[in-house]
Amino acid sequence: MDLTFITNLYLPIVMVICLCVGYVMKHWLKDMDNKIIPTVLAIIGVILACLGAETITLEVVAGGLVSGLASTGLHQAFKQIIENKKGE
């Protein structure tokens, strides 16, 4: 199954905003369970994508979901890069 069509759903500005919100949630809200963060970012991604779109379609909602969840993966990638540089 070819899933490359998912890359067409990325909304970079939504991903960057969600990345920043996730960072704030992770570092400033100490009592929050980390399992909640991807769910919150997915919801925020959908809201931002719908606000930025002229019409709300299923594709816009999916783009918001993908971008919100991708920001979680992007954070983990940055974290791995930074930790590897500290270990050298």
N, C-alpha and C positions, 0 to 999 in steps of 0.2 A: 504494500500500500504506500502510495506516494503522498507524503504529508507536506510537501514544499509549499503548498498553497497557504499554509499558516503564516509564512513569512510575509505575505501580502497584507496581513491583518495588523501588523505592528504599526502603532501610532507613536512615533518617537517622543513627541512632547508629553503625551500621557505617560509614557514609560519613565521619563525623567522626573515628572512630578510625583509619580508613585514611588520612585526610588527615594526621593527626598522625604516623602511622608513616612515611608517604611524605616528610613534611617532615624528619623525623629522618634517614631514609635519604639524602636529597638533600644535607643540610648537614653531617652528621657522618661519613658514610662516603664519603670523597673518592675512594677507589680503585674504587668501584662504578660500573659502566656505567649510564647513565640509562635505557637500553633495558630493563633488568631490572625497574625499579621498577613499571610497570603490571602486570607478570605477578605479582610478589610481592604487590601490593595486591589483585589479583583472588583469589589463593589465601587471603590473610588474610581478605578479605571473605567468602568461602565458609565458612571455619572459624568466623568470628564469627557468621554467620547460622545455621549449624548448631548452635552452642552455645546460641544464644538461642531456638531453636525447640523446640517440644514434640516434633514428629516431623520427620524429615528427608524432605523431598519435593523433587521437581525444581523446584518453584516457589521453595522456600527457597534452593536452590543457585543458581538463576538470580538471585534477589534479591541474594545475596551477591556474585555476579560483577558485576552491574550496579552495585551500591553501591561496590565496591572500585575498579572502573574509573572510575566517576563522580567519585571523589575526585581522580583524576589530572586530569580536566577542570576540576574546581573549583579545584584549585591553579593551573592555567594561567590561569583567569579572574581569580583574585585577583592573580596576577603581572602580567597585562596592565593591570589597574586601577591597581596600585601604580606600575608603570613609567610609565604615562601621567600620573599625578599628579606624579611627579618631573620629568618633562619640561616641565611647564607653568611 
